[in-house]
């Protein structure tokens, strides 16, 4: 115990003194520069309305030469485009898939400095890690200021189960606040055991000594990425998604040296190919960094070391809506976050080596690891079930070794900017929170390497992005009062689109009801409405996958709900984009495949099919009786017609054909359009084991049995009364 206390004392002193000295120096050094930055930023305004994708393509095909051509439309690429265009550089950006289609839409949704890295930095006297944390905390404040509608401060609880760790963690978290300085979100604080359980009632209370609460930021990552890209477009950047780079073009400079001068590209929607001329080409492709570097030089060594981070989404009742949780010491040393997000609960992440792929898929082992760690922190009233996993996804974190250093074996903790012999500027590594700083460093390097002539310096620190300028926390009330939107829908539009929410709402159709007046929901359990699909096309959505996963976040929140909403989304997109019947069917199939593989639906279904039937004989007898109640004709299976008849019998006559098919599909494991008894028993066994949370077919069968029993009793009573004579 004495040695443990000595260790605590040394650590606490080191953290406090180191943080105080370095923070004072860095904060005072940055202050004058920040003031100049803010004054310059006020002179930069949005220049135009958002041009349609067809116009962006036409401009890119015009043959004009750009100052910079950015490859990659993730957070870093979009940040580079915004930085370059607001400096006055002629800017183009192309993305092979969709904006935020890769890692940028699959994050933990946190805007953070890295509380773990601060401890390592000070205890290990690692100035590089310290600067990384310092920079990230600065950028955290910048993001919260630039996009207040898409971001929010989030308190995160660190539960403590050993008394001596309370002062240890408290000092460390206070150092985190201190490093943030005047850009701190909110101050951290200590909670007693009773107060911790009051704020986080799902928490396991036995042996709990107390908790430390600190603040970081939270965001809607895909919407943030898209908003940055749209802001760049409004300032004059030519940006487009679904345009892939096929080849890098080179010319000889005055010294006879080969340098890049543009790229040959292909529009993956129209299949047209053309060239884009540029003085500088920037590689901002995340996990695909090496593929572009090899286009430039086929012999270059690979620097990307991809790592898979899996997250799962659980129902909102797993966590309070205003408090997250951090497990700093899991069974294998990794950190698990447990965070409220859009009325659900995100848990993750894992960290496993993986291959670079455009279709990362969550594995069952990774999902089970997260679930098992969650169980350690929640009380016995919360039954952590595999069936409660509403969605699961994998994001590829592009860790890199620094080609600027001789020791390429060590991975860079921070981002790196590298300029090749032919002037290809590569930005790699880093994290979501520091995307703006990464972009600033990249454009600085591009200007120097390619002798570009900007009109001004970087002005993006604190620059309002799409939707932020006219947003207020109570703006949604005007949407309700002026346009007749449901309150939940109005709040959703306000935080997703900011001051553009009114433009979205004006595209909404009439409901035909007394209230709400406008806004037909795409799914009854979520606030997404038809107008968002139409507006999403104006935000460059080209496919059903673009819409359901990144313009709307439905696939990330509940993959089953996404499958159910898909037909309506496809119908609206087909109308807006003039799709043929064949194209609409192709889009639906492609989106279904995406939901099955990349959003965890296939993993859920496969697991359900593997669950052994573990029902007792009385349970089997009960379920056989229910099955036979629906299968009136004794066919040995239940059809769509049987389900419809059962639902109509207990008053649900308004059920649509699509809803009936959805009920059937969730239990029809062999996909033959009917439910056999074995499939029904398999489902009930999966529910009993916790691998499935619920089944609408099971509910229909139970209600039909209850109705039949009530009819039997009613007839029995009538006969008894008639036989009594009086």
C-alpha positions in Angstrom: 0.0 0.0 0.0 2.8 2.4 0.8 4.5 1.9 -2.6 1.2 2.4 -4.3 0.6 5.7 -2.4 4.2 6.8 -3.3 3.5 6.0 -6.9 0.3 8.0 -6.8 2.1 11.0 -5.2 4.8 11.1 -7.8 2.3 10.7 -10.6 0.0 13.4 -9.3 2.8 15.9 -8.8 4.2 15.1 -12.3 0.9 15.6 -14.0 0.1 18.8 -12.1 3.5 20.5 -12.5 4.0 19.4 -16.1 0.5 20.4 -17.2 0.7 23.8 -15.4 4.1 24.9 -16.9 3.6 23.8 -20.5 -0.1 24.9 -20.6 0.9 28.4 -19.5 3.5 28.7 -22.1 1.5 27.3 -25.0 -1.7 29.3 -24.2 0.0 32.6 -24.0 1.9 31.9 -27.2 -1.3 31.1 -29.1 -3.4 34.0 -27.9 -2.3 36.9 -30.2 -2.3 34.6 -33.2 -5.9 33.4 -32.4 -7.1 37.1 -32.3 -5.7 37.8 -35.7 -7.2 34.6 -37.0 -10.7 35.6 -35.8 -10.5 39.0 -37.4 -9.4 37.5 -40.7 -12.2 34.9 -40.5 -14.9 37.6 -40.3 -14.0 38.8 -43.8 -14.6 35.4 -45.3 -18.3 34.7 -46.2 -20.2 32.1 -48.1 -20.1 33.1 -51.7 -22.9 31.2 -53.5 -25.9 28.9 -53.3 -25.1 25.2 -53.4 -24.7 24.1 -57.0 -26.2 20.7 -58.1 -23.9 17.7 -58.6 -24.4 18.0 -62.4 -23.0 21.5 -62.3 -20.1 20.4 -60.2 -19.3 17.7 -62.7 -19.6 20.1 -65.7 -17.1 22.5 -64.0 -14.6 19.7 -63.3 -14.9 18.6 -67.0 -14.2 22.2 -68.3 -10.5 21.7 -68.6 -9.6 24.6 -66.2 -6.5 24.2 -64.1 -6.9 24.1 -60.3 -4.5 25.2 -57.7 -5.2 22.0 -55.7 -6.9 18.7 -56.5 -7.8 16.8 -53.3 -8.4 13.0 -53.6 -10.7 11.8 -50.8 -13.9 13.2 -49.3 -13.6 12.1 -45.7 -13.1 14.5 -42.8 -9.5 15.3 -43.7 -10.2 15.7 -47.5 -13.2 17.9 -46.9 -11.2 19.9 -44.3 -8.5 20.4 -46.9 -11.0 21.6 -49.5 -12.5 24.2 -47.0 -9.1 25.4 -45.9 -7.8 25.8 -49.5 -10.8 27.5 -50.9 -11.1 30.0 -48.0 -7.5 31.0 -48.6 -8.4 31.9 -52.1 -7.0 28.9 -53.9 -8.9 27.4 -56.8 -9.9 24.0 -55.3 -11.3 20.7 -56.6 -12.1 17.5 -54.6 -13.1 14.1 -55.9 -14.3 11.1 -53.8 -14.5 7.6 -55.2 -17.5 6.6 -53.1 -19.5 9.1 -51.0 -18.5 11.9 -48.5 -17.8 10.2 -45.2 -18.4 6.7 -46.7 -15.3 5.3 -45.0 -13.9 5.8 -41.5 -15.3 9.3 -41.1 -18.9 8.0 -40.6 -17.9 5.0 -38.4 -16.2 6.7 -35.4 -17.1 6.7 -31.7 -18.7 10.1 -32.4 -16.5 11.8 -29.8 -14.6 15.1 -30.1 -11.9 14.5 -27.6 -8.3 15.4 -26.7 -7.3 11.9 -25.6 -7.4 11.7 -21.8 -5.3 8.5 -21.8 -2.5 10.1 -23.9 -2.1 12.9 -21.4 -1.1 10.5 -18.6 1.3 8.7 -20.9 2.7 12.0 -22.1 3.6 13.3 -18.7 4.6 10.1 -17.0 6.8 9.2 -20.0 8.0 12.8 -20.5 6.8 12.5 -24.1 6.5 16.0 -25.5 5.1 14.7 -28.9 2.1 13.1 -27.2 1.6 16.1 -25.0 1.5 18.4 -28.0 -1.0 16.0 -29.7 -3.3 16.2 -26.7 -2.9 20.0 -26.5 -3.7 20.4 -30.2 -6.7 18.0 -30.0 -8.1 20.0 -27.0 -7.8 23.2 -29.0 -9.6 21.6 -32.0 -12.3 20.2 -29.7 -13.2 23.8 -28.8 -13.0 24.9 -32.4 -15.4 22.2 -33.6 -17.9 23.0 -30.8 -17.8 26.6 -31.8 -18.0 26.0 -35.6 -20.9 23.6 -35.6 -23.0 24.0 -32.5 -26.0 22.3 -34.1 -24.0 19.1 -34.8 -22.0 19.0 -31.7 -22.6 19.1 -27.9 -20.6 18.8 -24.7 -21.0 15.4 -23.2 -20.2 14.4 -19.6 -18.5 11.1 -19.3 -18.4 9.1 -16.1 -15.4 7.2 -14.9 -16.6 4.8 -12.2 -14.1 4.0 -9.5 -14.2 0.7 -7.6 -11.0 1.1 -5.5 -10.7 3.9 -3.0 -7.1 4.9 -3.7 -7.9 5.4 -7.4 -10.3 8.3 -6.6 -7.5 10.9 -6.0 -5.4 9.4 -8.7 -8.0 9.7 -11.4 -9.2 13.1 -10.0 -5.7 14.6 -10.4 -5.4 13.2 -13.9 -8.7 14.5 -15.1 -8.1 17.9 -13.5 -4.8 18.0 -15.5 -6.9 17.3 -18.6 -9.0 20.4 -17.8 -5.9 22.4 -17.1 -4.3 21.6 -20.4 -7.5 22.7 -22.2 -7.2 26.0 -20.4 -9.7 28.7 -21.5 -10.9 26.3 -24.2 -12.1 23.8 -21.7 -15.7 22.5 -22.3 -16.8 22.3 -18.6 -15.0 21.5 -15.4 -14.7 17.9 -14.2 -16.0 16.9 -10.8 -16.2 14.1 -8.3 -19.4 12.2 -7.4 -20.1 10.1 -4.4 -21.4 6.6 -4.8 -25.0 7.7 -4.2 -24.8 10.6 -6.6 -23.1 8.5 -9.3 -26.0 5.9 -9.1 -28.5 8.7 -9.3 -27.1 10.0 -12.5 -26.3 6.6 -14.0 -28.8 4.2 -12.4 -27.9 1.4 -14.7 -24.4 1.3 -13.2 -23.3 -1.7 -11.0 -23.4 -0.4 -7.4 -21.7 -3.1 -5.4 -18.1 -2.1 -4.5 -18.6 1.3 -6.2 -16.6 3.9 -4.3 -17.5 6.9 -6.4 -16.9 8.4 -9.8 -15.1 11.2 -11.7 -17.1 13.0 -14.4 -15.2 14.9 -17.1 -16.4 16.5 -20.4 -15.6 15.9 -24.0 -17.6 16.7 -27.1 -19.9 14.6 -29.2 -20.9 14.9 -32.8 -22.9 13.4 -35.7 -19.8 12.5 -37.6 -21.2 11.8 -41.1 -23.3 15.0 -41.0 -20.3 17.0 -39.8 -18.2 15.6 -42.6 -20.9 16.5 -45.2 -21.4 19.9 -43.7 -17.7 20.7 -44.1 -17.7 19.6 -47.7 -20.9 21.6 -48.4 -19.3 24.7 -46.8 -16.3 24.3 -49.1 -18.7 24.1 -52.1 -20.5 27.2 -51.0 -17.2 29.1 -50.9 -16.5 28.0 -54.5 -14.8 24.6 -54.4 -15.7 22.1 -57.1 -16.5 19.0 -55.1 -18.1 15.7 -56.2 -18.6 12.2 -54.8 -18.6 8.9 -56.8 -15.7 10.2 -59.0 -12.7 7.9 -58.8 -9.1 8.6 -59.6 -7.8 6.2 -62.2 -4.3 7.6 -62.9 -2.1 10.5 -61.7 -0.7 12.7 -64.6 2.8 14.0 -64.7 4.8 16.6 -66.6 8.4 17.8 -66.6 9.2 21.0 -64.8 11.8 23.6 -65.8 14.5 21.4 -64.3 13.4 18.4 -66.3 12.0 16.7 -63.2 8.7 14.8 -63.4 6.0 16.4 -61.2 2.2 15.8 -60.9 -0.1 18.0 -63.0 -3.5 16.4 -62.4 -5.4 13.1 -62.6 -7.5 11.0 -64.9 -10.9 10.3 -63.2 -14.1 8.4 -63.8 -17.7 9.3 -62.7 -18.9 6.0 -61.3 -22.5 7.1 -61.8 -22.4 8.0 -65.5 -19.1 6.0 -66.3 -17.6 9.0 -68.1 -13.9 9.6 -67.9 -11.9 12.8 -68.2 -8.8 14.6 -66.8 -8.5 17.3 -64.2 -5.5 19.6 -64.3 -4.0 20.8 -61.1 -0.8 22.5 -59.8 -0.9 20.4 -56.7 -2.4 17.0 -55.9 -3.3 16.1 -52.3 -3.7 12.5 -51.2 -6.3 12.4 -48.3 -7.6 8.9 -48.7 -7.3 7.5 -45.2 -6.8 3.7 -45.3 -6.3 3.9 -49.0 -3.3 6.2 -48.7 -0.9 3.6 -50.1 -2.9 2.9 -53.2 -2.6 6.6 -54.3 1.0 6.7 -53.3 1.7 3.7 -55.5 0.0 5.4 -58.4 2.6 8.1 -58.0 5.5 5.6 -57.5 4.8 1.9 -57.8 8.0 1.0 -55.8 7.2 3.1 -52.7 7.0 1.3 -49.3 3.6 1.0 -47.7 3.1 3.2 -44.6 -0.5 2.4 -43.6 -1.2 -0.1 -40.9 -5.0 -0.5 -40.8 -6.8 -1.3 -37.6 -10.5 -2.3 -37.3 -12.6 -0.5 -34.7 -16.0 -2.1 -34.2 -19.0 -0.3 -32.5 -22.4 -1.6 -31.7 -25.7 0.3 -31.0 -28.0 -0.7 -28.2 -31.4 0.6 -27.1 -31.4 4.0 -25.4 -32.4 2.5 -22.1 -28.9 1.1 -21.6 -27.6 4.6 -20.7 -28.9 8.0 -19.5 -29.4 10.4 -22.4 -27.1 13.0 -20.8 -24.2 10.9 -19.5 -21.6 8.6 -21.1 -19.3 6.0 -19.5 -15.6 5.1 -19.9 -14.1 1.8 -18.9 -10.4 2.6 -18.9 -9.2 -1.0 -18.1 -11.0 -3.8 -20.0 -10.0 -7.4 -19.7 -7.4 -7.1 -22.5 -6.3 -3.5 -21.7 -8.4 -1.7 -24.3 -10.7 1.2 -23.6 -14.5 0.9 -24.0 -16.8 3.9 -24.3 -20.5 3.6 -23.6 -22.2 6.7 -24.9 -25.8 8.0 -25.6 -26.2 9.0 -29.2 -29.4 10.0 -31.1 -31.6 8.2 -28.6 -29.6 5.0 -28.8 -26.4 3.9 -27.0 -23.1 3.4 -28.7 -20.6 0.9 -27.3 -17.1 0.4 -28.6 -14.4 0.3 -29.8 -12.2 -2.7 -30.6 -8.7 -2.4 -32.0 -7.7 -5.3 -34.2 -5.3 -5.4 -37.2 -7.2 -5.8 -40.5 -6.9 -5.6 -44.3 -7.8 -2.4 -46.2 -11.2 -2.9 -47.8 -14.1 -0.7 -48.9 -16.5 -3.0 -47.2 -15.4 -3.5 -43.6 -17.6 -6.0 -41.7 -18.1 -6.4 -37.9 -17.3 -9.9 -36.7 -19.3 -11.8 -34.1 -16.2 -12.1 -31.8 -15.8 -8.4 -31.7 -19.5 -7.8 -31.0 -19.3 -10.4 -28.2 -16.2 -8.8 -26.7 -18.0 -5.4 -26.4 -21.1 -7.1 -24.8 -19.0 -9.0 -22.3 -17.2 -5.9 -21.2 -20.5 -4.0 -20.8 -21.8 -6.6 -18.5 -19.0 -5.8 -16.0 -20.3 -2.3 -15.5 -24.1 -2.6 -15.5 -26.4 -3.8 -12.7 -28.3 -7.1 -12.6 -31.6 -5.4 -13.8 -30.0 -4.8 -17.2 -29.9 -8.1 -19.0 -27.2 -7.5 -21.7 -28.6 -9.5 -24.6 -27.1 -10.2 -28.0 -30.5 -9.5 -29.4 -30.4 -5.9 -28.3 -27.7 -5.1 -30.8 -29.6 -2.9 -33.2 -26.7 -2.2 -35.5 -22.9 -2.9 -35.7 -20.2 -1.5 -37.9 -16.5 -1.5 -38.4 -14.3 1.5 -39.2 -10.7 1.2 -40.4 -8.4 3.4 -38.5 -5.4 4.3 -40.7 -2.4 4.2 -38.4 0.8 5.1 -40.3 4.5 4.9 -40.1 6.2 8.2 -40.9 8.0 8.2 -44.2 9.7 11.4 -43.2 11.7 9.5 -40.6 14.3 6.7 -41.0 12.7 4.5 -38.4 9.6 3.5 -40.4 8.8 0.7 -38.0 7.3 3.0 -35.3 3.7 4.1 -35.9 3.0 7.8 -35.8 0.6 8.7 -32.9 -0.2 12.0 -34.6 -0.8 12.7 -38.3 2.0 13.1 -40.8 2.3 15.2 -44.0 4.7 13.9 -46.7 5.7 15.4 -50.0 7.0 12.9 -52.6 9.7 13.7 -55.2 6.9 14.4 -57.8 5.1 16.7 -55.3 2.3 14.4 -54.3 1.2 15.8 -50.9 0.0 13.0 -48.6 -1.8 13.6 -45.3 -2.3 10.4 -43.2 -3.0 9.3 -39.7 -4.5 11.6 -37.1 -8.0 11.5 -35.8 -11.4 13.0 -36.4 -11.0 15.7 -33.7 -7.9 17.2 -35.4 -9.2 17.1 -39.0 -9.1 21.0 -39.3 -5.5 21.2 -38.0 -4.5 18.4 -40.3 -6.0 20.2 -43.2 -4.2 23.4 -42.2 -0.8 21.7 -42.1 -1.5 20.0 -45.4 -2.4 23.2 -47.2 0.7 24.9 -45.7 2.9 22.1 -47.1 1.1 22.2 -50.5 1.7 25.9 -50.8 5.3 25.6 -50.0 5.9 22.5 -52.2 4.1 23.7 -55.3 4.7 27.4 -55.0 1.0 28.3 -54.8 -0.2 31.9 -54.2 -3.0 32.1 -51.7 -4.8 35.4 -51.0 -4.7 35.0 -47.2 -3.6 32.6 -44.5 -5.7 29.9 -42.8 -9.1 31.1 -41.5 -10.9 27.9 -40.6 -10.4 28.0 -36.9 -13.9 28.8 -35.7 -15.3 29.3 -39.2 -19.0 28.6 -39.2 -19.9 25.5 -41.3 -23.1 24.7 -43.1 -26.1 25.3 -40.9 -24.4 27.0 -38.0 -24.8 30.7 -38.7 -28.5 31.1 -37.9 -28.9 28.2 -35.5 -30.1 28.6 -32.0 -30.9 25.9 -29.4 -34.6 26.9 -29.5 -34.9 27.3 -33.2 -37.0 24.1 -33.5 -39.9 25.9 -31.8 -40.3 28.1 -34.9 -40.4 24.9 -37.0 -43.3 23.6 -34.9 -45.2 26.9 -34.7 -44.7 28.2 -38.2 -44.8 25.0 -40.3 -46.7 22.5 -38.2 -44.0 19.9 -37.6 -44.1 17.3 -34.8 -41.9 18.4 -31.9 -39.6 15.4 -32.2 -39.2 15.9 -35.9 -38.5 19.6 -35.5 -35.8 19.0 -32.9 -34.2 16.4 -35.2 -34.2 18.7 -38.2 -32.7 21.6 -36.2 -29.8 19.6 -34.8 -29.1 17.8 -38.2 -29.4 20.8 -40.6 -29.1 23.8 -38.4 -30.4 26.9 -40.1 -31.0 24.9 -43.3 -33.8 23.0 -41.4 -36.4 25.4 -42.8 -35.3 24.7 -46.4 -35.7 21.0 -45.6 -39.1 21.4 -44.0 -40.5 23.3 -47.0 -40.0 20.1 -49.1 -42.2 18.1 -46.7 -45.6 16.7 -47.9 -48.9 17.2 -46.1 -49.8 14.4 -43.7 -53.6 14.8 -44.2 -54.0 14.8 -40.4 -54.9 17.5 -37.9 -51.4 17.3 -36.4 -48.7 17.2 -37.5 -49.6 19.2 -40.6 -46.5 18.3 -42.6 -43.8 15.6 -42.5 -44.5 12.0 -43.3 -42.2 9.7 -41.3 -40.0 7.2 -43.2 -40.3 4.9 -40.2 -42.7 5.2 -37.2 -40.0 4.8 -34.6 -37.7 7.6 -35.9 -38.0 11.3 -36.7 -36.8 11.1 -40.3 -39.3 12.4 -42.8 -39.8 12.3 -46.6 -38.5 15.8 -47.1 -35.0 14.8 -46.0 -34.7 12.3 -48.9 -35.5 15.1 -51.4 -33.1 17.5 -49.6 -30.5 14.7 -49.4 -30.3 14.6 -53.2 -29.5 18.3 -53.1 -26.7 17.4 -50.7 -25.3 15.1 -53.5 -26.8 11.8 -52.4 -26.7 9.5 -55.5 -27.6 6.1 -54.1 -29.9 4.5 -51.5 -26.8 3.7 -49.4 -25.7 7.4 -49.5 -29.1 8.3 -48.2 -29.9 5.7 -45.5 -26.5 5.8 -43.9 -25.0 9.3 -44.2 -27.7 11.8 -45.1 -30.0 10.0 -42.7 -28.3 7.9 -39.9 -30.9 5.2 -39.9 -28.6 2.3 -40.8 -26.3 3.2 -38.0 -29.1 3.4 -35.4 -31.2 0.4 -36.3 -30.5 -1.9 -39.3 -33.9 -3.6 -39.2 -35.7 -0.2 -39.3 -33.4 0.8 -42.2 -34.5 -2.3 -44.1 -38.2 -1.5 -43.4 -37.8 2.2 -44.5 -35.8 1.3 -47.6 -38.7 0.9 -50.1 -40.1 4.3 -49.3 -36.7 5.9 -49.6 -36.1 4.2 -52.9 -39.5 5.4 -54.2 -38.7 9.1 -53.4 -35.2 8.9 -54.8 -36.5 7.2 -58.0 -39.0 10.0 -58.5 -36.3 12.7 -57.9 -33.5 11.1 -59.9 -35.7 9.7 -62.7 -34.6 6.1 -62.1 -36.0 3.4 -64.2 -37.7 0.4 -62.6 -34.6 -1.7 -63.1 -32.3 1.0 -61.6 -34.5 1.3 -58.6 -34.4 -2.5 -58.0 -30.7 -2.5 -58.4 -30.4 0.3 -55.9 -32.6 -1.6 -53.4 -30.6 -4.8 -53.8 -27.3 -2.9 -53.4 -28.5 -1.2 -50.2 -29.8 -4.5 -48.8 -26.4 -6.0 -49.3 -24.8 -3.0 -47.6 -27.1 -3.4 -44.6 -26.6 -7.2 -44.4 -22.8 -7.1 -44.5 -21.5 -3.7 -43.2 -24.2 -2.8 -40.7 -24.4 -6.1 -38.9 -27.7 -7.5 -40.1 -26.1 -10.6 -41.5 -24.2 -11.3 -38.3 -27.5 -10.9 -36.3 -29.3 -13.3 -38.6 -26.5 -15.9 -38.8 -26.2 -16.0 -35.0 -30.0 -16.5 -34.6 -29.9 -19.5 -37.0 -27.1 -21.1 -35.0 -28.8 -20.9 -31.6 -29.7 -24.5 -30.5 -33.4 -25.1 -29.6 -33.3 -25.2 -25.8 -37.0 -25.1 -25.0 -38.6 -27.3 -22.3 -41.4 -29.7 -23.3 -44.2 -27.5 -21.8 -42.7 -24.5 -23.8 -42.6 -26.6 -27.0 -46.2 -27.7 -26.5 -47.3 -24.0 -25.9 -45.5 -22.8 -29.0 -46.9 -25.6 -31.2 -50.4 -24.7 -30.0 -49.8 -21.1 -31.0 -48.4 -22.0 -34.4 -51.4 -24.2 -35.1 -53.8 -21.4 -34.1 -52.4 -19.3 -36.9 -52.0 -22.2 -39.4 -55.8 -22.8 -39.5 -55.7 -25.0 -42.6 -53.1 -27.3 -41.1 -50.6 -26.8 -44.0 -47.6 -27.2 -41.8 -46.5 -23.6 -42.4 -47.7 -20.0 -42.0 -48.1 -17.7 -45.0 -48.5 -14.0 -45.5 -52.2 -14.6 -45.8 -52.3 -16.3 -42.4 -50.4 -13.4 -40.7 -52.7 -10.8 -42.3 -55.9 -12.7 -41.2 -54.5 -13.0 -37.6 -53.7 -9.3 -37.4 -57.0 -8.3 -38.9 -58.8 -10.4 -36.3 -57.5 -8.3 -33.4 -58.1 -5.0 -35.0 -54.9 -4.3 -37.0 -56.6 -4.0 -40.4 -54.4 -1.1 -41.6 -51.2 -3.2 -41.9 -49.6 -2.8 -45.3 -48.2 -5.5 -47.6 -44.6 -4.2 -46.9 -45.1 -4.6 -43.2 -46.4 -8.1 -43.6 -43.4 -9.1 -45.6 -41.1 -7.5 -43.0 -42.8 -9.6 -40.3 -42.3 -12.7 -42.4 -38.7 -12.0 -43.3 -37.5 -11.6 -39.7 -38.3 -15.3 -39.0 -38.2 -16.9 -42.5 -34.6 -18.1 -42.2 -34.6 -20.3 -45.3 -36.1 -17.5 -47.4 -38.9 -19.5 -49.0 -41.7 -17.1 -48.2 -43.3 -19.0 -45.4 -42.7 -19.9 -41.7 -42.3 -23.5 -40.8 -42.7 -24.8 -37.2 -39.0 -25.4 -36.8 -38.2 -21.8 -37.7 -40.8 -20.5 -35.2 -39.3 -22.7 -32.4 -35.8 -21.5 -33.4 -36.9 -17.9 -33.0 -38.5 -18.5 -29.6 -35.4 -20.3 -28.4 -33.3 -17.3 -29.6 -35.5 -15.0 -27.6 -35.3 -17.2 -24.5 -31.4 -17.2 -24.8 -31.2 -13.4 -25.3 -29.8 -13.6 -28.8 -33.0 -11.9 -30.2 -34.8 -9.2 -28.3 -38.3 -9.7 -29.7 -40.2 -10.9 -32.7 -43.4 -9.4 -34.2 -44.4 -12.8 -35.5 -44.1 -14.2 -31.9 -46.3 -11.3 -30.7 -48.9 -12.0 -33.4 -49.0 -15.7 -32.5 -49.4 -14.9 -28.8 -52.2 -12.4 -29.4 -54.0 -14.8 -31.7 -53.9 -17.6 -29.0 -55.3 -15.1 -26.4 -58.1 -14.1 -28.8 -59.0 -17.8 -29.5 -59.0 -18.5 -25.7 -61.3 -15.5 -25.1 -63.7 -16.7 -27.8 -63.7 -20.2 -26.3 -64.5 -18.8 -22.8 -67.2 -16.5 -24.2 -69.0 -19.4 -25.9 -68.7 -21.6 -22.7 -70.3 -18.8 -20.6 -73.1 -18.4 -23.1 -74.0 -22.1 -23.0 -73.9 -22.2 -19.2 -76.3 -19.3 -19.0 -78.7 -20.7 -21.5 -78.8 -24.0 -19.6 -79.6 -22.3 -16.3 -83.2 -21.3 -17.3 -83.2 -18.0 -15.4 
